[in-house]
Amino acid sequence: MPDPRFFEALGPVSLSRLAELTGSRLQGGSPDTPIAEAAPLNRAGADGVAFLTDRKRLADLKASQAAACFLPEALADEAPEGCAVLVTRHPQYAWALAAEALHRLIRQPASDTLIDPTAVIEEGAVVAPLAVVGPGARIGRDSWIGPGAVIGPGVQIGRDCRIGPHATVGCALIGDRVSLYAGAAIGEAGFGAAGGPTGVIDIPQLGRVILQDNVTIGANSHVDRGAYDDTVVGENTKIDNLVHIAHNTRVGRNCVMAAYVGISGSVTIGDGCAFGGRAGVADHVTIGDGASIGAAAGVMRNVPAGEVWSGYPAKPIREWLKETVWLAKAAHRKG
């Protein structure tokens, strides 16, 4: 279930109602079965609804405990016993509609006060003028919240933190001695969209951001909340200005990222990794402990621990240098 500090539960909703809302056909199961959450196949429980579009993930479907699943016609007979099927041409689109019906982001309420009465501000913490602190938020001892910063509902900020002017923090749990520079955006929705009968719609992002102790996030950098699981930045990692970390990514401890680095969704980065400016990483890639990625490199596949890669597409730096030298010589070779 999405963290109730950040998301309001709107359910349960009956299977028949979900079928109606999503234009799906209910196959098996009781129409009155209550559904309380939208979740991935591997996380959905006895009151959850999931979806599947890729036959390669049939093993996940067979192992799922979901009460119901959105499936295309071709896979409708693959659902495990006890899992009702909602047959649709657009399973992910239908799941997104179901998620909207079951969960809602808790928003800042209309109020004449900038600091909500239910927020907890520990001794020594300072909230500068025009900063907003939402309901249920907690600011740790000796932390400083800069002018115009927005701390959303339920956010937990540790001790000795520095939240810069106009930074925004939502759906996040932040450790001690964390610094967010001006304009940083933590916990906004990650990029997710699905096409269906009415066009492209946003897929609700129901996860969180966790920033561990001693993390630094530079000015105007963004860390997206998870699609369902968490986006995590490990202890003592230092991130420069104008960096983007997408949903579900896990960054290890003691990593460094220079400006304009872009990390796609569901990337796993080990401890002690370094990224040069403007490096980019494709989704679902794993980068091993101690690896280094050169400036402007484009990483499309897994990088083993301790290796240095560069170029586009990125490869071990010795290979890239050899190719670069060969091309330079070939370009100047007389015909």
C-alpha angles and dihedrals in degrees: 000000000000114000107278090215088071107021131052117219111230098178171106099110123177121246091243090054091049090051089052094047094049101036091241131144115238113227117183126346129072117295088223095057107128117233116198105172144030110219143154118275093258094049104037116110137194092297097040137100123212137173140223130195103158121073088208088074097055090116089061090051092050091051096043121116092202118139090219141004136201107232137168117247092257092060100036094105093052096073115115121248112283094026113112116218125226103197115211141147089231110044098168092045090050091047090053090053090049091050090053090052093049105038137036131185111245107243133206106269123231107266143154090227126074094209113055114232091235094056117105117223110186124217114290095015116132126209109194124217117293094012115135124218115190133217116293093009120140127208116196128229117292094004120141125218112197129225114288095008117144120217107189131219115297096004115150118209121185132220128298092013125151117212109188129223114293093002113146125212125185137156089011142132111202127192131215126300094013119156124204114184126216116305097007113153117209123183103011117147116285120232112278128144137165131196124228145142094308096042129258120346133183117258110228112250107219103175137090142237120240118195111187127212121306096010118152122203117190131229116295092001119141132214111187122214118245123273087235107325123055133282105222133194112192131228120296095002114151121209124189129219122294097019123145124208113185131214124298093011118143117206118191131224126291095013124150128206125186124214122301095018112152121201115190125217125295095012118153116212121187129219122292098016123154129206125194121220118293094009114151132202126201121229124280093016122142120216115195129229115289096009120148126211118201126232114284092005118151111216112203101162141032118297117213120233116279097011127128115223132183142160134054114310086023120239136160107308096240090057091047093049092049091051092046092051092046092050092048091052092045091051091055096040112117113241 
